[in-house]
Amino acid sequence: MDAFKAGDKIFYPNQGLGVVEDIQNENLYGEHIKIYHVRIFSNNTLILVPSASAKEIGIRKPIAEKAVDKIFDFMRKGEINVSMNWKGRYKEHVNLMKSGSILDIALVLKSLFYLSLIKPLSFREKKMMEKAMGLLVSEISEVSSQPGDDIEDQLMENLNLCFSHITPRVES
């Protein structure tokens, strides 16, 4: 994995986009450790990350602009296989969100959107769906230089196209 430099934008799993504000070498128990000072954009939180742990945590550079179309294409096409076992499905979705992969996050959003069409989502799943949408919107918006509202509209449009054959349940 390429080392990050101060000023690099990064994606931090389950947190979203941030920037490496500073890199400091610190002496911890006699060992010199390079620490990334990462500022998360969404909540202005400063996170200290040992450089040796960055890959394991799933910190990565934002996607390339050319990958944006692949995300929209993924949302628009293809079926998904969603487990009806809530506990197993939730655990799988948590692990996908932790991975930091934009396709994994897109899969969580797509799965939960599909599920919401056929049955009510639990409170946790609703929150996870909102989180997945927020993470996708922020990253795609940043790399494509488009407003977040436009990106969210495009994602919803593609999801609705993908599942246009499903009659949504009626909310009571």
C-alpha positions in Angstrom: 0.0 0.0 0.0 1.3 3.4 -0.9 2.0 5.6 2.1 -0.2 8.6 2.5 1.1 12.2 2.6 -0.2 15.2 4.5 -3.0 16.7 2.4 -4.1 13.3 0.9 -7.8 12.6 0.9 -8.7 9.2 2.2 -11.7 7.0 2.8 -12.0 5.6 6.4 -14.4 2.6 6.6 -17.7 3.4 8.4 -16.6 7.0 8.8 -16.3 8.4 5.3 -14.0 10.8 3.6 -11.3 12.6 5.4 -7.9 14.2 4.9 -4.5 13.4 6.3 -3.8 16.6 8.1 -0.4 15.7 9.6 2.0 12.8 9.9 4.1 12.5 13.0 6.7 10.1 14.2 6.1 9.2 17.8 8.1 7.2 20.2 5.9 4.6 21.9 7.5 2.1 24.3 10.9 2.6 22.6 9.5 2.0 19.2 9.2 4.7 16.5 5.7 4.7 15.0 4.4 6.9 12.1 1.0 8.3 13.0 -1.5 9.7 10.5 -3.7 12.5 11.8 -6.9 12.0 9.9 -9.7 14.6 9.9 -13.1 13.1 9.0 -15.1 15.6 6.9 -18.6 14.5 8.0 -18.2 15.2 11.7 -14.8 17.0 12.0 -13.4 14.3 14.1 -9.6 13.9 14.4 -8.5 10.2 14.3 -4.9 9.1 15.0 -4.0 6.0 12.9 -0.7 4.2 13.1 0.5 3.9 9.5 1.2 0.2 10.0 -2.5 -0.4 10.8 -3.9 1.7 7.9 -4.3 -1.2 5.5 -5.7 -3.5 8.1 -8.3 -0.9 9.1 -9.2 -0.5 5.4 -8.2 3.1 4.9 -7.8 3.8 1.2 -7.6 6.6 -1.3 -11.0 7.7 -2.8 -12.2 5.9 -5.9 -11.2 7.3 -9.3 -13.7 9.3 -11.1 -14.0 6.7 -13.9 -15.2 4.2 -11.3 -18.4 6.3 -10.6 -20.2 4.9 -13.6 -19.5 1.4 -12.5 -21.2 2.1 -9.1 -24.3 3.5 -10.9 -24.2 0.6 -13.3 -24.1 -1.9 -10.4 -27.0 -0.2 -8.7 -29.1 -0.2 -11.9 -28.4 -3.8 -13.0 -28.5 -7.3 -11.7 -30.3 -9.3 -9.0 -29.1 -9.7 -5.5 -29.3 -12.5 -3.1 -30.6 -11.4 0.3 -30.8 -13.7 3.3 -34.1 -13.6 5.1 -32.3 -14.5 8.4 -32.1 -11.1 10.1 -29.2 -12.0 12.3 -27.0 -13.5 9.6 -27.9 -10.7 7.1 -27.1 -8.0 9.6 -23.7 -9.5 10.5 -22.9 -9.9 6.8 -23.8 -6.2 6.2 -21.7 -5.0 9.2 -18.7 -6.8 7.8 -19.3 -5.4 4.3 -19.5 -1.9 5.8 -16.3 -2.4 7.7 -14.4 -3.5 4.6 -14.3 0.0 3.3 -14.8 -1.2 -0.3 -17.2 1.1 -2.2 -18.7 -1.9 -4.0 -19.4 -3.6 -0.6 -21.1 -0.5 0.7 -23.1 -0.3 -2.6 -24.1 -3.9 -2.1 -25.4 -3.1 1.4 -27.4 -0.2 0.1 -28.8 -2.2 -2.7 -29.7 -5.2 -0.5 -31.4 -3.0 2.1 -33.2 -1.0 -0.5 -34.5 -4.3 -2.0 -35.5 -5.5 1.4 -37.3 -2.3 2.2 -39.5 -2.8 -0.9 -40.8 -6.2 0.3 -40.8 -5.8 4.1 -40.3 -3.2 6.8 -36.6 -2.8 7.9 -35.6 -3.0 11.5 -34.4 0.2 13.1 -30.8 -1.0 12.8 -31.2 -1.8 9.1 -32.8 1.6 8.4 -29.8 3.3 10.1 -27.3 1.1 8.2 -29.1 1.9 4.9 -28.8 5.6 5.7 -25.2 5.2 6.6 -24.4 3.3 3.4 -26.2 6.0 1.3 -24.3 8.8 3.1 -20.9 7.1 2.6 -21.6 6.5 -1.1 -23.0 10.0 -1.7 -20.1 11.7 0.0 -17.4 9.8 -1.8 -19.0 9.9 -5.3 -19.9 13.6 -4.8 -16.2 14.4 -3.9 -14.6 12.5 -6.8 -17.2 13.7 -9.4 -17.5 17.2 -8.1 -21.3 17.0 -8.2 -23.7 18.1 -5.4 -24.6 15.3 -2.9 -28.3 15.8 -3.5 -27.8 15.0 -7.2 -25.7 11.9 -6.4 -28.4 10.7 -4.0 -31.1 11.3 -6.6 -29.0 9.3 -9.2 -28.5 6.4 -6.8 -32.2 6.3 -6.0 -33.1 6.5 -9.7 -30.8 3.5 -10.5 -32.1 1.5 -7.5 -35.7 2.1 -8.6 -34.8 1.0 -12.2 -33.2 -2.1 -10.9 -36.2 -3.1 -8.9 -38.9 -1.7 -11.1 -40.5 -5.1 -11.4 -41.2 -5.2 -7.7 -44.4 -3.8 -6.3 -43.5 -2.0 -3.2 -45.3 -2.9 0.0 -47.8 -0.3 1.2 -46.7 1.5 4.4 -49.3 1.8 7.1 
